[in-house]
Amino acid sequence: MAMVDDPRRDHPSRKYPVEYLLWLAMLMFVVQPGSRRQFDFDKATGPFLLHLLALAGLETSGIKTMATAETVDDLLQALAPEELRKLRRLMVDALLRGKRLDGCKYGWRWRLVADGTRLYSFNKRHCPHCLTRKDSKTGLVVSYHHDVLEFKLVSPDGLAISLDSEFIVNSEAEAAEAGAAAEAVAEGAQDDEVVKDKAEKAKQDCELKAFFRGAKRIKEEWPRMPFLLLGDGLFANGKVMALCREYNWSFCLSLKDNLPKLKQAAEAALAKAVPTTHVPVAGVSQELRCAGGLEHRGVAVHVLSCAETVTGADGVAATTTFMWVSDMNPAREGPAKMANKAGRQRWKIENQGFNTQKNHGYNIEHGFGVTGNAWMNYYLVAQMVHIIGQMAVKTDALYKLPSLRADKKPGGPRPLLVVFGSLRNFAKRLAEAFRYFPPAWKDFKELRKFQLRYIDGA
């Protein structure tokens, strides 16, 4: 963190090193206060400051005061998002080299899910880069928003590790035009309808445009990693398939009605295929069909369908059908394996990714700061904290502390969620410890490099 290019020059907050403020930003998501104001109340104790200095490696720096959340926001407003991308890259690279993420592999390929989500919505234009949503009937802009396209490595046991994030923002040209129009309205030269028309004339940025930017960066940063791209029907198109072939990536994408000709040919081929039955768990039955010999815009593809029937406790059965298009041969991979260990794993980005970060403490939709680069940087900080949180939940990291090793009970370490009941309970207990109990310096002195091990049932 000390290597981050600090954008502050003669700002009064320079008395706080950049690593101090970045750790403070991370702790905002660790202890989960819900808002900057509440965080200022929670961290206003001597022990909290000692913990912060210990985490930042600044125990001997002589810092005796706690920076405010506003000071953190000042830094994140000016900090280039690429600086935090570099930090996350170092984190992920360390986990990859340490073989902590091997569960994210499907065979020799790495499961990479791409999906977009909305972060903030506004009634008025927040900045020239805002995306807009129009009323389908009137054509008028009804809201402004900021979105992000996220790339995550996922595993069947619930890992959703942020590999890259591409923010969906209007281009510089669109931003300049919208900004000029907004200034004209402020001066009374134009009405708001003109602004709306100008903002919508140029095609907005979107998930697909962001995908190609993000995929290019991922290929540059991890050029030799063989990825298996998973995604919804939006990404099942010729350009994405061609890009995967160029990058030597595989793909397994949901096949929807946006490719009517391919879907029609797939349904005809699958109707002739011999079905196989798979029972993953009691009460669930899957009928699987696969077919090959299809083509979409010069790319040879295979299709796989899974009709899953779930019988409830009341005896009522409900069937849901899934269909995927892939460059991999389901007959060779195994239809059941490919459906459950590849195609359906894309939901991990929704459940273990966005849902966790929106509804289970991280609160990424809350506007901790929306000025300048702050809204992007808060999101990137949350991604780094989520990586650490997943390592804490799924490994024996908690039990590596010397004080806990001394009190080790028979039967070995228990998963963190078993000990605390939920991640929210753990965050609450951790916040209380930071507020009221000084760091156990003995632990810090005795703690050495250690190997993380997964705990069964974590």
C-alpha positions in Angstrom: 0.0 0.0 0.0 2.9 2.4 0.7 3.8 2.1 -3.0 0.5 3.5 -4.1 0.9 6.8 -6.1 -0.5 9.3 -3.6 -2.4 12.0 -5.5 -2.2 14.4 -2.5 0.4 17.1 -2.8 0.2 19.9 -0.3 -3.1 18.7 1.2 -3.2 18.9 5.1 -4.1 15.2 5.2 -0.6 14.3 4.0 0.3 13.9 7.7 -1.5 10.5 7.4 0.4 8.1 5.1 -1.5 6.6 2.2 -1.4 3.1 3.7 -2.9 4.4 6.9 -5.9 5.9 5.0 -6.3 2.9 2.7 -6.5 0.5 5.7 -9.0 2.9 7.3 -11.1 2.6 4.1 -10.9 -1.2 4.2 -11.9 -1.3 7.9 -15.0 0.7 6.9 -16.1 -2.5 5.1 -14.7 -4.9 7.6 -16.6 -3.7 10.7 -19.6 -2.8 8.5 -20.9 0.4 10.1 -23.3 1.1 7.2 -22.2 4.8 6.8 -19.2 7.1 7.1 -20.9 9.0 9.9 -21.4 5.9 12.0 -17.9 4.8 11.2 -16.5 8.0 12.7 -18.4 7.2 16.0 -17.3 3.6 16.0 -13.6 4.2 15.5 -13.2 7.1 18.0 -11.2 5.0 20.6 -7.6 4.6 21.5 -7.5 0.8 20.9 -9.0 1.2 17.4 -6.2 3.6 16.5 -3.6 1.0 17.8 -5.2 -1.7 15.7 -5.1 0.6 12.6 -1.5 1.4 13.1 -0.6 -2.3 13.6 -2.4 -3.2 10.3 -0.7 -0.4 8.4 2.7 -1.3 9.9 3.0 2.2 11.5 3.3 1.3 15.1 6.5 3.5 15.5 5.3 6.3 13.2 4.3 8.6 16.1 0.8 9.1 14.8 -1.5 9.8 17.7 -4.7 11.0 16.1 -7.5 9.2 14.2 -8.3 10.5 10.7 -11.9 11.2 9.9 -13.9 9.3 7.3 -14.0 12.6 5.3 -10.2 12.5 5.1 -10.4 9.0 3.6 -13.0 10.3 1.1 -10.7 13.2 0.1 -8.0 10.6 -0.8 -10.4 8.3 -2.7 -11.8 11.2 -4.7 -8.4 11.9 -6.2 -6.8 8.5 -6.2 -6.6 6.8 -9.7 -8.7 3.6 -9.6 -5.8 1.8 -11.4 -3.8 2.1 -8.1 -6.4 -0.1 -6.3 -6.6 -2.4 -9.3 -2.9 -3.0 -8.8 -3.3 -3.8 -5.2 -6.1 -6.3 -5.9 -3.9 -7.8 -8.7 -1.1 -8.4 -6.2 -3.6 -10.1 -3.7 -5.1 -12.4 -6.4 -1.6 -13.2 -7.8 -0.4 -14.2 -4.3 -3.4 -16.5 -3.8 -2.9 -18.0 -7.2 0.8 -18.7 -6.6 -0.1 -20.1 -3.2 -2.6 -22.5 -4.8 -5.4 -21.0 -2.6 -7.8 -20.7 -5.5 -7.4 -24.1 -7.2 -11.1 -24.8 -6.4 -11.9 -22.2 -9.1 -10.6 -24.6 -11.8 -12.8 -26.6 -14.1 -10.3 -29.2 -15.2 -7.3 -27.1 -16.3 -9.4 -24.1 -17.0 -10.2 -21.3 -14.6 -13.9 -20.5 -14.2 -14.3 -16.8 -15.0 -17.8 -15.2 -14.7 -18.6 -11.9 -16.2 -21.8 -10.0 -15.1 -22.9 -6.4 -14.6 -24.6 -4.8 -11.6 -26.0 -1.4 -10.7 -24.2 0.5 -7.9 -25.9 3.9 -7.6 -29.1 5.6 -9.0 -29.9 9.3 -9.0 -32.9 11.4 -9.8 -30.6 14.1 -11.2 -27.4 13.8 -13.2 -24.6 13.0 -10.8 -21.8 13.6 -13.3 -21.2 13.8 -17.1 -20.4 10.1 -17.1 -23.7 9.0 -15.8 -25.7 6.4 -17.7 -29.4 7.2 -18.2 -32.6 5.2 -18.2 -35.6 6.3 -20.3 -39.3 5.8 -19.8 -40.3 3.3 -22.5 -43.5 5.2 -23.3 -42.4 8.9 -23.2 -38.8 8.4 -24.1 -37.8 10.8 -21.3 -34.9 10.2 -19.0 -36.2 9.1 -15.6 -33.0 8.2 -13.7 -29.3 8.4 -13.9 -27.0 5.6 -12.7 -23.5 4.1 -12.4 -22.9 0.4 -13.2 -20.0 -1.9 -13.1 -19.1 -5.1 -15.0 -17.4 -7.5 -12.7 -15.1 -10.5 -13.5 -14.9 -13.1 -10.8 -13.2 -16.5 -10.4 -15.8 -18.8 -8.9 -15.8 -22.3 -7.3 -18.5 -24.8 -6.5 -17.8 -24.4 -2.8 -18.8 -20.7 -2.9 -15.7 -18.7 -3.7 -16.3 -15.5 -5.8 -12.9 -13.8 -6.1 -12.9 -10.4 -7.9 -10.3 -10.6 -10.7 -11.2 -7.4 -12.4 -13.8 -4.6 -12.5 -14.7 -2.5 -15.5 -16.8 0.6 -14.8 -19.6 1.3 -17.3 -19.4 5.0 -18.0 -20.1 7.2 -21.0 -17.2 8.1 -23.2 -15.3 11.4 -22.9 -17.0 12.7 -26.0 -20.5 11.9 -24.6 -19.5 13.3 -21.3 -18.3 16.6 -22.8 -21.5 17.0 -24.8 -23.7 16.2 -21.8 -21.7 18.5 -19.6 -22.0 21.4 -22.1 -25.7 20.9 -22.3 -26.1 20.8 -18.5 -24.2 24.2 -18.3 -26.5 25.7 -20.9 -29.6 24.6 -18.9 -28.1 26.1 -15.8 -27.7 29.4 -17.6 -31.3 29.2 -18.9 -30.3 28.8 -22.6 -31.9 25.4 -23.1 -34.6 23.4 -21.5 -34.1 20.0 -19.8 -35.6 18.2 -22.9 -32.7 19.3 -25.0 -30.3 17.9 -22.4 -32.1 14.6 -22.5 -32.0 14.5 -26.2 -28.3 15.3 -26.4 -27.4 12.8 -23.7 -29.2 10.0 -25.6 -28.1 10.8 -29.1 -24.8 9.0 -28.8 -25.0 5.3 -27.9 -24.3 4.8 -24.2 -21.6 2.6 -22.7 -22.9 -0.9 -21.9 -22.0 -4.3 -20.5 -20.7 -5.6 -23.8 -18.5 -2.7 -24.5 -17.1 -2.9 -20.9 -16.6 -6.7 -21.4 -14.2 -6.2 -24.3 -12.2 -3.6 -22.4 -12.0 -5.7 -19.3 -11.2 -8.9 -21.2 -8.3 -7.2 -23.0 -6.9 -6.1 -19.6 -7.2 -9.6 -18.1 -5.5 -11.1 -21.1 -2.6 -8.6 -20.8 -2.2 -9.2 -17.0 -2.7 -13.0 -17.0 -1.6 -13.9 -20.6 -1.1 -17.6 -19.9 -4.1 -18.4 -17.8 -6.6 -20.6 -19.6 -10.1 -19.2 -18.7 -13.5 -20.8 -19.1 -15.8 -17.8 -19.6 -19.3 -18.2 -18.0 -22.1 -15.7 -18.5 -25.7 -15.0 -19.2 -27.3 -14.8 -22.6 -26.0 -11.2 -23.2 -22.5 -12.6 -23.8 -23.7 -15.4 -26.1 -22.8 -13.6 -29.4 -20.4 -14.0 -32.2 -18.0 -11.3 -31.2 -17.5 -12.7 -27.7 -17.1 -16.2 -29.1 -14.5 -15.0 -31.6 -12.6 -13.1 -28.8 -12.5 -16.3 -26.7 -11.1 -18.2 -29.7 -8.5 -15.4 -30.2 -7.5 -15.4 -26.5 -7.5 -19.2 -26.3 -10.3 -19.1 -23.7 -13.2 -21.6 -23.6 -16.8 -20.5 -23.1 -20.0 -21.9 -21.7 -22.8 -19.3 -22.1 -26.5 -19.3 -21.5 -28.4 -19.6 -24.8 -31.4 -17.4 -24.9 -33.8 -15.9 -27.4 -31.3 -13.2 -28.5 -29.8 -15.8 -30.9 -33.1 -17.1 -32.5 -31.5 -19.0 -35.4 -28.9 -20.7 -33.3 -31.5 -21.5 -30.6 -33.9 -22.9 -33.2 -31.1 -25.1 -34.6 -30.0 -26.2 -31.1 -33.6 -27.2 -30.1 -34.0 -29.2 -33.3 -30.6 -31.0 -32.7 -31.3 -31.6 -29.0 -34.7 -33.1 -29.7 -33.0 -35.9 -31.6 -30.4 -36.5 -28.9 -30.6 -39.4 -26.5 -31.3 -38.1 -23.0 -29.3 -39.1 -19.9 -30.6 -38.8 -16.3 -28.7 -37.5 -13.4 -29.8 -37.3 -9.7 -27.4 -34.8 -7.9 -29.3 -34.9 -4.6 -32.5 -36.5 -3.3 -35.6 -34.9 -4.7 -33.8 -33.5 -7.8 -33.7 -35.1 -11.2 -31.9 -33.8 -14.3 -32.6 -34.8 -17.9 -29.5 -33.9 -19.9 -29.2 -33.7 -23.7 -26.2 -32.5 -25.8 -25.6 -31.9 -29.5 -22.7 -30.8 -31.7 -22.0 -29.9 -35.3 -23.5 -26.4 -35.0 -21.9 -23.1 -36.0 -22.4 -19.4 -35.1 -20.7 -16.8 -37.2 -17.8 -19.1 -38.1 -17.3 -20.5 -34.6 -18.0 -24.3 -34.2 -20.2 -24.8 -31.1 -21.9 -27.5 -29.1 -25.2 -27.1 -27.1 -26.2 -28.6 -23.8 -29.6 -28.6 -22.1 -30.6 -29.5 -18.6 -34.3 -30.0 -17.6 -34.2 -30.1 -13.8 -37.2 -31.3 -11.9 -37.4 -30.5 -8.2 -39.9 -32.3 -6.0 -40.9 -30.3 -2.9 -41.8 -31.7 0.5 -45.5 -31.4 -0.5 -44.9 -33.7 -3.4 -45.3 -31.0 -6.1 -42.8 -31.1 -8.8 -41.5 -28.1 -10.8 -39.3 -28.3 -13.9 -36.8 -25.6 -15.0 -34.9 -25.9 -18.3 -31.4 -24.5 -18.8 -29.5 -24.3 -22.1 -25.9 -23.4 -22.9 -23.7 -22.9 -25.9 -20.0 -23.8 -25.7 -16.9 -24.6 -27.6 -16.4 -27.6 -25.4 -17.9 -31.0 -26.3 -20.4 -32.0 -23.5 -20.3 -35.6 -24.6 -16.5 -35.6 -23.9 -16.7 -33.5 -20.8 -19.7 -35.4 -19.3 -23.1 -33.7 -19.6 -23.8 -33.7 -15.9 -20.4 -32.4 -15.0 -20.5 -29.7 -17.6 -24.0 -28.5 -16.6 -23.4 -28.5 -12.8 -19.7 -27.7 -12.6 -19.5 -25.2 -15.5 -22.8 -23.7 -16.9 -24.7 -23.3 -13.6 -21.7 -21.9 -11.7 -22.3 -18.5 -13.2 -24.8 -17.9 -10.5 -22.0 -17.7 -8.0 -21.3 -14.1 -9.1 -25.0 -13.2 -8.3 -25.3 -15.2 -5.0 -21.9 -15.2 -3.4 -20.8 -12.0 -5.2 -23.4 -9.2 -5.7 -26.0 -10.5 -3.1 -23.4 -10.8 -0.4 -21.9 -7.4 -1.1 -25.3 -5.6 -1.3 -27.3 -7.3 1.4 -24.8 -8.8 3.9 -22.8 -6.0 5.4 -20.7 -4.6 2.6 -23.5 -2.3 1.4 -21.9 -1.4 -1.9 -25.0 0.4 -3.1 -24.6 2.9 -0.3 -23.0 6.2 -1.4 -20.1 6.3 0.9 -18.7 8.8 -1.5 -19.7 9.8 -5.0 -17.5 12.7 -5.8 -14.7 12.3 -8.4 -13.2 8.8 -8.4 -14.6 8.0 -4.9 -17.5 5.9 -6.1 -15.2 3.7 -8.1 -12.6 3.4 -5.4 -15.0 2.5 -2.6 -16.2 -0.3 -4.8 -12.7 -1.6 -5.4 -11.9 -1.4 -1.7 -15.0 -3.5 -1.0 -13.7 -6.1 -3.5 -10.4 -6.4 -1.7 -12.1 -6.7 1.7 -14.4 -9.4 0.3 -11.4 -11.4 -0.8 -9.9 -11.3 2.7 -13.3 -12.1 4.2 -13.6 -15.2 2.0 -10.2 -16.4 3.0 -11.1 -15.9 6.7 -14.4 -17.8 6.3 -13.1 -20.8 4.3 -9.7 -21.3 5.9 -8.0 -21.8 9.3 -6.6 -18.3 9.2 -8.3 -17.3 12.5 -6.6 -20.3 14.2 -3.1 -19.4 13.1 -2.9 -16.7 15.8 -0.5 -17.9 18.5 -2.9 -17.2 21.3 -5.5 -19.4 19.7 -3.0 -22.1 19.0 -2.2 -22.3 22.7 -5.8 -22.8 23.5 -6.5 -25.3 20.7 -9.2 -27.7 21.6 -9.4 -31.3 20.5 -10.9 -31.9 17.1 -9.0 -29.1 15.3 -10.2 -25.7 14.2 -13.8 -25.0 13.4 -15.0 -22.8 10.5 -15.4 -19.2 11.3 -19.1 -19.2 10.6 -19.6 -22.2 13.0 -17.8 -20.2 15.7 -19.7 -17.0 15.2 -22.9 -18.1 13.6 -22.8 -15.6 10.7 -20.4 -13.2 9.0 -22.5 -10.3 10.4 -21.9 -11.6 14.0 -18.2 -11.9 13.3 -18.0 -8.3 12.0 -19.9 -7.1 15.1 -17.5 -8.9 17.4 -14.5 -7.7 15.5 -15.7 -4.1 15.7 -16.2 -4.4 19.5 -12.7 -5.9 19.9 -11.1 -3.1 17.8 -13.0 -0.4 19.9 -12.3 -1.7 23.4 -9.3 -4.1 23.4 -5.7 -3.0 22.4 -3.9 -5.3 20.0 -2.3 -8.4 21.4 1.3 -7.4 20.6 2.5 -10.8 21.7 0.5 -12.3 18.8 2.0 -9.8 16.3 5.6 -10.6 17.5 5.1 -14.4 17.4 3.1 -14.5 14.2 5.2 -15.6 11.2 4.4 -16.6 7.6 2.0 -19.5 7.5 0.1 -21.6 5.1 -3.7 -21.3 4.8 -5.6 -24.5 4.9 -9.2 -25.0 4.0 -11.5 -26.4 6.7 -14.1 -29.0 5.7 -17.5 -27.5 5.9 -16.3 -24.0 5.9 
